[in-house]
Amino acid sequence: IDQRNHSSVTEFVLVGLSTSWDSNFSTFCFFTMFYTAILVGNFLIVLTVISEPALHTPMYFLLSNLSFIDVCLSSFATPKMIADFLLEHKSISFNDCMTQIFFFHVFAHGEMVLLVAMAYDRYEAICKPLHYVTIMSLQKCTGLVVASWVIGILHSLSQLTFTVNLPFYGPNEVDSFFCNLPLVIKLACVDTYILEIMMLSDRGLIAMTSFILLLISYTVILVTVQQHSSASTAKACATLTAHITDVTLFFGPCIFIYAWPFRNFPVDEVLSVFYTVFTPLLNPIIYTLRNKDMKSAMQKLRGQLMNTRQLSQLSLTMRAPHN
Ligand SMILES: *[C@@H]1O[C@H](CO)[C@@H](O)[C@H](O)[C@H]1NC(C)=O
């Protein structure tokens, strides 16, 4: 027994979602459908923006980068969770577990910074319309995208360096469907209280800073829009509504759940399902359904695809007699 207690953990057991989500075939189908919809929706946005030159502006580049992060955020753990619904023993190796922790933090915090970049872009466009083109060059837009990845990666490395070196002996049941950092460090055989506080404040710092920046920029934008009522206001409002809905959906659950007085609530489980499954699906819906430019670009893309299909069919039928 002594021997076993002192050998370090080589794999973690993922408990999965709680019993309220019965592990069975219908849950498997439900999440498979969700995941497929996420991939289709977000790749469609990326494809539309790349293929339509009229959408080669900072706003749409940032939007398609957001879709790309959403695909990443939903792909680092969800496919494994879906496959695990059909398995009895759900385990993950130590290295894979650390990899999941790394990517979750890169993508989730990258997305927060990208949301701030999108708000900044709207702020420049609406509050300084005359200088917008010079202020928001493509280089600056690329800079913002790179910054969001760099901040995400640095933040993630800072969290991971503490975690990898923790002594994991014995307990290895992670009460979630992926290696969620707060649940994993609970398993370490040290007093993790100080570590937990440090990590929480580290994470809280990025989340709070992003949230406050978003709050300030959208307040300034809304005040500006109110003061200048013109034809362009209506269009600005449609985009703004989409952005504000998205930000509320991203930060709302976080704030609501942590401020909720009844603590016997599976906080981590709800948040992780929300951020890896629901928000990635909502973004394409929010941004495309309310956006005329996006919708017409998609129709154009569909037209092009139909044309190429007809062309290839035509060439097939023309070739047929010679065969
Ligand atoms: C991200 O944004 C940059 C411009 O800053 C753009 O060149 C690139 O295509 C975008 N990436 C995606 C996946 O949309």
The ligand as an SDF file (V2000), in Angstrom:
LIG
                    3D

 14 14  0  0  0  0  0  0  0  0999 V2000
   -7.4020   37.0670  -38.3950 C   0  0  0  0  0  0  0  0  0  0  0  0
   -7.1560   38.4350  -38.6510 O   0  0  0  0  0  0  0  0  0  0  0  0
   -6.1590   38.7330  -39.6160 C   0  0  0  0  0  0  0  0  0  0  0  0
   -6.0570   40.2030  -39.8170 C   0  0  0  0  0  0  0  0  0  0  0  0
   -5.6810   40.8520  -38.6990 O   0  0  0  0  0  0  0  0  0  0  0  0
   -6.4910   38.0880  -40.9360 C   0  0  0  0  0  0  0  0  0  0  0  0
   -5.4500   38.3150  -41.8610 O   0  0  0  0  0  0  0  0  0  0  0  0
   -6.7240   36.6110  -40.7610 C   0  0  0  0  0  0  0  0  0  0  0  0
   -7.1590   36.0660  -41.9660 O   0  0  0  0  0  0  0  0  0  0  0  0
   -7.7510   36.3470  -39.6750 C   0  0  0  0  0  0  0  0  0  0  0  0
   -7.8210   34.9140  -39.4360 N   0  0  0  0  0  0  0  0  0  0  0  0
   -8.9280   34.2290  -39.5510 C   0  0  0  0  0  0  0  0  0  0  0  0
   -8.8710   32.7670  -39.2690 C   0  0  0  0  0  0  0  0  0  0  0  0
   -9.9640   34.7320  -39.8400 O   0  0  0  0  0  0  0  0  0  0  0  0
  1  2  1  0
  1 10  1  0
  2  3  1  0
  3  4  1  0
  3  6  1  0
  4  5  1  0
  6  7  1  0
  6  8  1  0
  8  9  1  0
  8 10  1  0
 10 11  1  0
 11 12  1  0
 12 13  1  0
 12 14  2  0
M  END
$$$$
